[in-house]
Amino acid sequence: MKCFQCGCELSDKDFCTGCGADVKLYKKIMHVANRFYNDGLNKAGVRDLSGAIVSLRQALKFNKNHVEARNLLGLVYFEMGETVAALSEWVISKNIRSQKNIADDYINEVQSNPARLETINQTVKKYNQALSYCYTESNDLAIIQLKKVVSLNPRFVKAHQLLALLYMNGEEWEKAQRTLKKSLKIDVNNTTTLRYLKEVEFMLEGDETAGIKKKKSNVSKDAVTYQSGNETIIQPISPKEPIVGASTIFNVVIGMAIGLAVCYFLIVPARVQSARAEADEQLRLISENSDEKTAQITDLEQRVEALTDENAKLQEQVVSYTGEGGALQTVDGLLETARKYIHNPEELDGVSDDLYELDRGYVENGASEAYKALYDELLAQVGDKIADDCFKEGNSLKNQGDYSDAIELLEKAWYFKNTDAEILYVLAETYQESENMNKALELYNQLITDFPDSEYADMAQQNIADAATVGNRGGGENNENDPGQTGGDDDRTNGGLNGGNNTPAGANNGNNP
């Protein structure tokens, strides 16, 4: 016996030698539990199963962790045909002691045989159906079901008792007696069985007494009785041959009518009710299977719908990676640009076009760190040179009046070198000369905001003021026929803004051919 507190093995002392806990009362409780267990074991040995159940339950009340008592209680239940209760006790026992527990063998022996499990299931269903018939006073149907139960499980004590009770209710005392004796062979000291059997035997004794009296009273007066050894012989004095006449035929007809009436009013309704019950049971099973199949179909449809949505999302992701303008195509474009530059560092035309066509928004927001690092490194290597070449060529085209191509090259120069105020100023000036004043004003304001300390900011401010003055003059007076006014405007355009060399006066034109 081990201590309930520390698990140390207890000695004959009234306290635990390991932790010092008082175990006097604990020992008494454990001894009482073991005493009840031994009593239950003895009763089970002589097939007093109901008495064994009482003793084992008392043992478990004192010690709920008594594994041997639970295993024995499960065996007793199993012997009485109550397999569900037996499995419950064995499962509890297995949870208490998971290792080296014989309950594992009991459970495996029951569950490893599918045919036995199906028989147990059918037994329980039919017994419950018989109980239902009893509640509705359909005793004939209940007897039929119980006969099937005891044929499937001959050791089911409760089924034998219920069947005997139905026989007693129908005054079939001999059948009840045979059924109760079968029950006693399983559980020799079952109180319920013994009480029923006592009642049956009392009724049978009364029938035998009544039968003897009836036989004595039925002895014909026209007969001679005498004793021959242990036998009583009755001999009629003047035997007569039976006369078959109209009364006999009438009696036969009456008997047939009574038989038909009994068949119609007793047997047929029972058969009809039995057939209806079986049909209802089959309909219920079909309905349950239909509901289960419907639930499975609904669940599968939901799963298909969810998988379809997930597949659509995955396809969209694949397209975003592999489609036109996708991440993979963008990465491949940058890798191809880097390969071109490594192969021929002096040839920058293809490299500049590739870099300019890359999605800068993807670089800033969606690209990986490795992609950004490669892009920044490549831009640092070739950006300034590409920007200078584009600026020179664009400024040259601007001076030649080819504003469209000049704007394209200057935009590219500003893309690769967006820290150069001169590029932005010349780009804005080109838009102004191409008569796109809204874009020019936007770039002038950007120049003033981004480069407030630059000399180009002052020139941009002056150009904005001049553009506003020209706008006011054009709106207030019509000077189309005034040569002086026209000349003044030409001087402002050619001298004030362009400075003769198409660059701001006083600006550093080292890059301007």
C-alpha positions as CSV (number, residue, x, y, z in Angstrom):
1,M,0.0,0.0,0.0
2,K,1.4,3.4,-1.0
3,C,0.9,6.8,0.6
4,F,-1.8,8.9,-0.9
5,Q,0.3,12.0,-0.6
6,C,3.9,11.2,-1.6
7,G,3.5,7.6,-3.1
8,C,5.9,6.1,-0.6
9,E,5.4,2.5,0.4
10,L,3.6,2.4,3.8
11,S,4.9,0.5,6.8
12,D,2.9,-0.8,9.8
13,K,3.1,2.7,11.4
14,D,0.1,5.0,11.5
15,F,2.1,7.7,9.6
16,C,4.0,7.8,6.4
17,T,7.8,7.4,6.9
18,G,8.4,9.4,3.7
19,C,6.3,12.6,4.2
20,G,4.9,12.1,7.8
21,A,1.2,12.2,6.7
22,D,-1.3,10.6,9.0
23,V,-2.5,7.4,7.2
24,K,-4.4,5.6,10.0
25,L,-7.9,6.4,8.5
26,Y,-6.5,5.9,5.0
27,K,-5.4,2.4,5.8
28,K,-8.8,1.5,7.3
29,I,-10.5,2.8,4.1
30,M,-8.2,0.8,1.9
31,H,-8.7,-2.4,4.0
32,V,-12.5,-2.0,3.8
33,A,-12.3,-1.6,0.0
34,N,-10.2,-4.7,-0.2
35,R,-12.6,-6.6,2.0
36,F,-15.6,-5.7,-0.2
37,Y,-13.5,-6.7,-3.3
38,N,-12.7,-10.1,-1.8
39,D,-16.4,-10.6,-1.0
40,G,-17.3,-9.7,-4.5
41,L,-14.7,-12.1,-5.8
42,N,-16.1,-14.9,-3.7
43,K,-19.6,-14.3,-4.8
44,A,-18.6,-14.2,-8.5
45,G,-16.9,-17.5,-8.0
46,V,-20.2,-19.2,-7.0
47,R,-22.1,-17.3,-9.8
48,D,-23.8,-14.9,-7.3
49,L,-23.3,-12.2,-9.9
50,S,-25.9,-9.7,-8.6
51,G,-24.4,-10.0,-5.1
52,A,-20.9,-9.6,-6.6
53,I,-22.0,-6.3,-8.2
54,V,-23.2,-4.9,-4.9
55,S,-19.9,-5.8,-3.1
56,L,-17.7,-4.5,-5.9
57,R,-19.6,-1.2,-6.1
58,Q,-19.1,-0.8,-2.4
59,A,-15.4,-1.4,-2.9
60,L,-15.3,1.3,-5.5
61,K,-17.1,3.7,-3.3
62,F,-14.3,3.4,-0.8
63,N,-11.5,3.3,-3.4
64,K,-12.5,4.5,-6.9
65,N,-9.0,3.7,-8.2
66,H,-9.2,0.0,-7.3
67,V,-8.3,-1.3,-10.7
68,E,-8.9,-5.0,-9.9
69,A,-12.4,-4.3,-8.6
70,R,-13.3,-2.4,-11.8
71,N,-11.9,-5.1,-14.0
72,L,-13.9,-7.8,-12.0
73,L,-17.0,-5.7,-12.1
74,G,-16.7,-5.4,-15.9
75,L,-16.3,-9.2,-16.2
76,V,-19.5,-9.7,-14.1
77,Y,-21.4,-7.2,-16.3
78,F,-20.1,-9.0,-19.4
79,E,-21.2,-12.4,-18.0
80,M,-24.7,-11.0,-17.4
81,G,-24.9,-9.8,-21.0
82,E,-24.5,-6.1,-20.3
83,T,-21.5,-5.5,-22.6
84,V,-21.8,-1.7,-22.7
85,A,-21.5,-1.4,-18.9
86,A,-18.6,-3.8,-18.9
87,L,-16.7,-1.8,-21.6
88,S,-17.4,1.4,-19.5
89,E,-15.7,-0.1,-16.4
90,W,-12.8,-1.4,-18.4
91,V,-12.2,1.9,-20.1
92,I,-12.2,3.7,-16.7
93,S,-9.7,1.1,-15.4
94,K,-7.5,1.7,-18.4
95,N,-7.5,5.4,-17.8
96,I,-6.5,4.8,-14.2
97,R,-3.7,2.4,-15.1
98,S,-2.6,2.6,-18.7
99,Q,0.3,0.1,-18.5
100,K,0.1,-3.6,-17.4
101,N,-3.6,-3.6,-17.2
102,I,-5.6,-6.7,-18.2
103,A,-8.5,-4.4,-19.2
104,D,-6.6,-3.9,-22.5
105,D,-7.0,-7.6,-23.3
106,Y,-10.7,-7.5,-22.4
107,I,-11.3,-4.4,-24.6
108,N,-9.3,-5.8,-27.5
109,E,-11.1,-9.1,-27.4
110,V,-14.5,-7.4,-27.7
111,Q,-13.5,-4.8,-30.3
112,S,-11.4,-7.0,-32.5
113,N,-14.4,-9.1,-33.5
114,P,-16.7,-7.0,-35.7
115,A,-19.3,-9.7,-35.8
116,R,-19.5,-9.7,-32.0
117,L,-19.8,-5.9,-31.9
118,E,-22.7,-6.0,-34.4
119,T,-24.4,-8.7,-32.4
120,I,-24.1,-6.6,-29.3
121,N,-25.5,-3.6,-31.1
122,Q,-28.5,-5.5,-32.4
123,T,-29.1,-7.0,-29.0
124,V,-29.3,-3.6,-27.4
125,K,-31.5,-2.2,-30.2
126,K,-34.0,-5.1,-30.0
127,Y,-34.1,-5.0,-26.2
128,N,-34.9,-1.3,-26.3
129,Q,-37.6,-1.9,-29.0
130,A,-39.1,-4.6,-26.7
131,L,-39.3,-2.1,-23.9
132,S,-41.0,0.3,-26.2
133,Y,-43.5,-2.3,-27.1
134,C,-44.2,-3.0,-23.5
135,Y,-44.9,0.6,-22.8
136,T,-47.5,0.6,-25.6
137,E,-48.9,-2.7,-24.4
138,S,-47.9,-4.6,-27.5
139,N,-46.9,-7.6,-25.5
140,D,-46.9,-10.1,-28.4
141,L,-44.4,-7.9,-30.4
142,A,-42.3,-7.5,-27.3
143,I,-42.1,-11.3,-26.8
144,I,-41.0,-11.7,-30.4
145,Q,-38.2,-9.1,-29.9
146,L,-37.1,-10.6,-26.6
147,K,-36.9,-14.1,-28.1
148,K,-34.5,-12.7,-30.7
149,V,-32.5,-11.0,-28.0
150,V,-32.0,-14.1,-25.9
151,S,-31.1,-16.1,-29.0
152,L,-28.4,-13.5,-29.9
153,N,-27.2,-13.2,-26.3
154,P,-28.3,-16.1,-24.1
155,R,-26.6,-14.6,-21.0
156,F,-28.6,-11.4,-21.0
157,V,-30.3,-11.7,-17.6
158,K,-32.5,-8.6,-17.9
159,A,-33.9,-9.9,-21.2
160,H,-34.8,-13.3,-19.6
161,Q,-36.5,-11.5,-16.7
162,L,-38.5,-9.2,-19.0
163,L,-39.5,-12.2,-21.2
164,A,-40.6,-14.2,-18.1
165,L,-42.6,-11.2,-16.8
166,L,-44.5,-11.0,-20.2
167,Y,-45.2,-14.7,-20.0
168,M,-46.5,-14.2,-16.4
169,N,-48.7,-11.4,-17.7
170,G,-50.1,-13.7,-20.3
171,E,-50.6,-16.5,-17.7
172,E,-48.1,-18.7,-19.5
173,W,-46.6,-20.0,-16.2
174,E,-44.7,-22.9,-17.6
175,K,-42.9,-20.8,-20.2
176,A,-42.1,-18.2,-17.5
177,Q,-40.7,-20.9,-15.3
178,R,-38.4,-22.3,-18.0
179,T,-37.2,-18.8,-18.8
180,L,-36.5,-17.9,-15.1
181,K,-34.6,-21.2,-14.6
182,K,-32.3,-20.3,-17.5
183,S,-31.7,-16.9,-15.8
184,L,-30.9,-18.6,-12.5
185,K,-28.2,-20.7,-14.2
186,I,-26.5,-17.4,-15.1
187,D,-27.0,-15.6,-11.8
188,V,-28.0,-18.0,-9.0
189,N,-28.9,-15.4,-6.4
190,N,-30.6,-12.7,-8.4
191,T,-33.3,-11.3,-6.2
192,T,-35.6,-10.3,-9.0
193,T,-35.4,-13.7,-10.7
194,L,-36.1,-15.5,-7.4
195,R,-39.1,-13.3,-6.7
196,Y,-40.6,-14.0,-10.1
197,L,-39.9,-17.7,-9.8
198,K,-41.6,-17.9,-6.4
199,E,-44.7,-16.2,-7.9
200,V,-44.7,-18.6,-10.9
201,E,-44.3,-21.7,-8.8
202,F,-47.2,-20.6,-6.5
203,M,-49.4,-20.2,-9.5
204,L,-48.4,-23.6,-10.9
205,E,-49.1,-25.3,-7.6
206,G,-52.6,-23.7,-7.6
207,D,-53.2,-25.0,-11.2
208,E,-52.2,-28.5,-10.3
209,T,-54.6,-28.6,-7.3
210,A,-57.4,-27.3,-9.4
211,G,-56.7,-29.9,-12.1
212,I,-56.8,-32.8,-9.6
213,K,-60.2,-31.6,-8.3
214,K,-61.5,-31.3,-11.8
215,K,-60.4,-34.8,-12.7
216,K,-62.2,-36.2,-9.7
217,S,-65.4,-34.4,-10.4
218,N,-65.4,-35.4,-14.1
219,V,-65.5,-39.2,-13.4
220,S,-68.6,-40.5,-15.0
221,K,-71.3,-42.1,-12.9
222,D,-71.7,-44.7,-15.6
223,A,-68.2,-46.1,-15.0
224,V,-66.5,-48.6,-12.8
225,T,-63.2,-47.5,-11.2
226,Y,-60.8,-49.9,-9.6
227,Q,-57.1,-49.8,-8.6
228,S,-54.5,-52.0,-10.4
229,G,-51.3,-51.5,-8.6
230,N,-50.4,-47.8,-8.8
231,E,-52.9,-47.1,-11.5
232,T,-56.5,-46.1,-11.3
233,I,-58.6,-47.7,-14.2
234,I,-62.0,-46.2,-15.2
235,Q,-64.1,-48.5,-17.3
236,P,-67.5,-47.4,-18.6
237,I,-70.5,-49.8,-17.9
238,S,-72.3,-49.5,-21.2
239,P,-70.1,-47.8,-23.8
240,K,-72.0,-46.4,-26.7
241,E,-70.9,-45.6,-30.2
242,P,-70.8,-41.9,-31.0
243,I,-73.5,-40.7,-33.2
244,V,-72.6,-38.3,-35.9
245,G,-75.5,-36.1,-36.8
246,A,-76.6,-32.5,-37.5
247,S,-75.5,-31.3,-34.1
248,T,-71.9,-32.5,-34.7
249,I,-71.8,-30.7,-38.0
250,F,-73.2,-27.6,-36.4
251,N,-70.5,-27.8,-33.7
252,V,-67.8,-28.1,-36.4
253,V,-69.1,-25.1,-38.2
254,I,-69.3,-23.1,-35.0
255,G,-65.7,-24.1,-34.2
256,M,-64.5,-23.0,-37.6
257,A,-66.2,-19.7,-37.2
258,I,-64.7,-19.2,-33.8
259,G,-61.3,-20.0,-35.2
260,L,-61.7,-17.6,-38.0
261,A,-62.8,-14.9,-35.6
262,V,-59.9,-15.5,-33.3
263,C,-57.5,-15.4,-36.3
264,Y,-59.1,-12.1,-37.6
265,F,-59.3,-10.3,-34.3
266,L,-56.1,-11.5,-32.6
267,I,-53.5,-12.9,-34.9
268,V,-54.0,-10.6,-38.0
269,P,-53.8,-7.3,-36.0
270,A,-50.6,-8.5,-34.3
271,R,-49.1,-9.4,-37.6
272,V,-50.2,-6.2,-39.2
273,Q,-48.8,-4.2,-36.3
274,S,-45.5,-6.2,-36.5
275,A,-45.3,-5.5,-40.2
276,R,-46.0,-1.8,-39.7
277,A,-43.4,-1.6,-36.9
278,E,-40.8,-3.2,-39.2
279,A,-41.7,-0.9,-42.1
280,D,-41.5,2.1,-39.7
281,E,-38.1,0.9,-38.6
282,Q,-36.9,0.5,-42.1
283,L,-38.3,3.9,-43.0
284,R,-36.5,5.5,-40.1
285,L,-33.2,3.8,-41.1
286,I,-33.6,5.0,-44.7
287,S,-34.4,8.5,-43.4
288,E,-31.3,8.6,-41.2
289,N,-29.1,7.4,-44.0
290,S,-30.7,10.0,-46.4
291,D,-30.0,12.8,-43.8
292,E,-26.5,11.6,-43.4
293,K,-25.9,11.4,-47.2
294,T,-27.4,14.9,-47.6
295,A,-25.1,16.3,-44.9
296,Q,-22.1,14.7,-46.6
297,I,-23.1,16.1,-50.0
298,T,-23.6,19.5,-48.5
299,D,-20.2,19.3,-46.8
300,L,-18.5,18.1,-50.0
301,E,-20.2,20.9,-52.0
302,Q,-18.9,23.5,-49.5
303,R,-15.4,22.0,-49.6
304,V,-15.5,22.0,-53.5
305,E,-16.6,25.7,-53.4
306,A,-13.9,26.6,-51.0
307,L,-11.3,24.7,-53.0
308,T,-12.5,26.4,-56.2
309,D,-12.1,29.9,-54.6
310,E,-8.7,28.9,-53.3
311,N,-7.7,27.6,-56.8
312,A,-8.9,30.9,-58.4
313,K,-6.8,32.9,-55.9
314,L,-3.8,30.7,-56.5
315,Q,-4.2,31.1,-60.2
316,E,-4.3,34.9,-59.8
317,Q,-1.1,34.7,-57.8
318,V,0.5,32.5,-60.4
319,V,-0.5,35.0,-63.1
320,S,0.8,37.9,-61.0
321,Y,4.1,36.1,-60.8
322,T,4.4,34.6,-64.3
323,G,2.1,36.8,-66.4
324,E,2.9,39.9,-68.4
325,G,4.3,42.5,-66.0
326,G,4.5,39.9,-63.3
327,A,7.1,39.6,-60.6
328,L,9.1,36.8,-62.5
329,Q,9.1,38.8,-65.7
330,T,10.3,41.9,-63.9
331,V,13.0,39.9,-62.2
332,D,14.1,38.3,-65.5
333,G,14.2,41.8,-67.0
334,L,16.5,43.1,-64.4
335,L,18.7,40.1,-64.6
336,E,18.9,40.4,-68.4
337,T,19.8,44.1,-68.0
338,A,22.6,43.2,-65.5
339,R,23.8,40.5,-68.0
340,K,24.0,43.0,-70.8
341,Y,25.9,45.5,-68.7
342,I,28.4,42.9,-67.5
343,H,28.9,41.6,-71.0
344,N,29.5,45.0,-72.5
345,P,29.9,47.8,-70.0
346,E,30.5,50.4,-72.7
347,E,27.2,49.8,-74.6
348,L,24.6,51.5,-72.4
349,D,21.7,52.0,-74.9
350,G,20.1,48.7,-74.2
351,V,20.8,48.9,-70.5
352,S,19.3,52.4,-70.3
353,D,16.1,51.3,-72.1
354,D,15.7,48.2,-69.9
355,L,16.2,50.1,-66.7
356,Y,13.8,52.9,-67.8
357,E,11.1,50.4,-68.7
358,L,11.3,48.7,-65.3
359,D,8.3,49.3,-62.9
360,R,9.8,51.6,-60.3
361,G,6.7,51.2,-58.2
362,Y,7.4,47.5,-57.9
363,V,11.0,48.3,-57.0
364,E,9.9,50.6,-54.2
365,N,7.0,48.6,-52.8
366,G,6.8,44.9,-53.9
367,A,10.3,43.8,-54.7
368,S,12.5,41.7,-52.5
369,E,15.6,43.0,-50.7
370,A,17.9,41.2,-53.2
371,Y,16.1,42.7,-56.1
372,K,16.3,46.2,-54.7
373,A,20.0,45.7,-53.9
374,L,20.7,44.6,-57.5
375,Y,18.7,47.5,-58.9
376,D,20.3,50.1,-56.8
377,E,23.8,48.7,-57.6
378,L,23.1,48.7,-61.3
379,L,21.6,52.2,-61.2
380,A,24.6,53.5,-59.2
381,Q,27.0,52.0,-61.9
382,V,25.3,53.4,-65.0
383,G,22.7,55.9,-63.8
384,D,24.8,59.1,-63.9
385,K,26.4,58.3,-67.3
386,I,23.1,57.5,-68.9
387,A,21.6,60.7,-67.4
388,D,24.4,62.8,-68.8
389,D,24.2,61.3,-72.2
390,C,20.4,61.6,-72.4
391,F,20.7,65.2,-71.1
392,K,23.2,66.2,-73.7
393,E,21.3,64.7,-76.6
394,G,17.9,66.0,-75.3
395,N,19.3,69.5,-74.9
396,S,20.7,69.4,-78.4
397,L,17.3,68.3,-79.8
398,K,15.6,71.1,-77.8
399,N,17.9,73.6,-79.4
400,Q,17.0,72.2,-82.8
401,G,13.3,72.5,-82.0
402,D,12.6,68.8,-81.8
403,Y,10.7,69.1,-78.5
404,S,9.0,65.7,-78.6
405,D,12.2,63.7,-78.8
406,A,13.9,66.2,-76.5
407,I,11.2,65.7,-73.8
408,E,11.6,61.9,-74.0
409,L,15.3,62.0,-73.5
410,L,15.1,64.6,-70.8
411,E,12.5,62.6,-68.9
412,K,14.9,59.6,-69.1
413,A,17.7,61.8,-67.8
414,W,15.6,63.0,-64.9
415,Y,14.6,59.3,-64.2
416,F,18.2,58.3,-63.8
417,K,19.4,61.4,-62.0
418,N,16.6,63.0,-60.1
419,T,19.0,65.0,-57.9
420,D,20.1,67.4,-60.7
421,A,18.2,70.7,-60.7
422,E,19.5,71.6,-64.1
423,I,17.9,68.6,-65.8
424,L,14.6,69.4,-64.2
425,Y,14.9,73.1,-65.2
426,V,15.7,72.3,-68.8
427,L,12.8,69.7,-68.9
428,A,10.4,72.3,-67.7
429,E,11.7,74.9,-70.1
430,T,11.3,72.4,-73.0
431,Y,7.6,71.8,-72.0
432,Q,7.1,75.6,-71.9
433,E,8.6,76.0,-75.4
434,S,6.4,73.1,-76.7
435,E,3.4,75.1,-75.4
436,N,2.6,72.7,-72.6
437,M,2.5,75.4,-70.0
438,N,0.6,73.4,-67.4
439,K,3.3,70.7,-67.3
440,A,6.0,73.4,-67.3
441,L,4.5,75.2,-64.3
442,E,4.2,71.9,-62.5
443,L,7.9,71.2,-63.0
444,Y,8.9,74.8,-62.1
445,N,7.0,74.4,-58.8
446,Q,8.6,71.0,-58.2
447,L,12.0,72.6,-58.8
448,I,11.3,75.4,-56.3
449,T,10.1,72.9,-53.7
450,D,12.9,70.3,-54.1
451,F,15.8,72.6,-54.8
452,P,15.0,75.9,-53.0
453,D,18.6,77.0,-52.6
454,S,19.5,76.3,-56.2
455,E,20.1,79.1,-58.7
456,Y,17.6,77.3,-61.0
457,A,14.9,77.9,-58.4
458,D,15.2,81.7,-58.8
459,M,15.1,81.3,-62.6
460,A,12.0,79.0,-62.4
461,Q,10.3,81.6,-60.1
462,Q,11.1,84.3,-62.7
463,N,9.8,82.2,-65.6
464,I,6.5,81.6,-63.6
465,A,6.2,85.4,-63.1
466,D,6.9,86.1,-66.7
467,A,4.3,83.5,-67.8
468,A,1.7,85.1,-65.5
469,T,2.5,88.6,-66.9
470,V,2.2,87.4,-70.5
471,G,-1.1,85.7,-69.6
472,N,-2.5,89.0,-68.1
473,R,-1.4,91.0,-71.2
474,G,-3.0,88.5,-73.6
475,G,-6.2,88.6,-71.6
476,G,-6.4,92.4,-71.2
477,E,-5.4,93.8,-74.6
478,N,-5.5,92.7,-78.2
479,N,-2.0,93.4,-79.4
480,E,-1.9,91.3,-82.6
481,N,-1.4,94.5,-84.8
482,D,1.1,96.2,-82.4
483,P,4.6,95.7,-83.8
484,G,6.1,97.0,-80.6
485,Q,4.3,94.6,-78.4
486,T,5.1,91.7,-80.7
487,G,8.7,92.5,-80.7
488,G,8.8,92.7,-76.9
489,D,7.3,89.2,-76.6
490,D,9.9,87.9,-79.0
491,D,12.7,89.4,-77.1
492,R,11.4,87.9,-73.9
493,T,11.1,84.5,-75.4
494,N,14.4,84.5,-77.3
495,G,16.5,86.5,-74.8
496,G,14.9,86.3,-71.4
497,L,14.2,82.6,-71.3
498,N,16.5,81.1,-73.8
499,G,19.5,83.4,-73.3
500,G,20.7,83.0,-76.9
501,N,22.0,79.5,-76.3
502,N,18.6,78.1,-75.1
503,T,19.8,77.9,-71.5
504,P,19.3,80.3,-68.6
505,A,21.5,83.4,-68.6
506,G,24.3,83.0,-66.1
507,A,23.8,79.2,-65.8
508,N,26.7,76.8,-65.9
509,N,26.5,75.3,-69.4
510,G,29.5,73.0,-69.2
511,N,27.3,70.1,-70.3
512,N,25.6,72.1,-73.1
513,P,27.2,71.6,-76.5
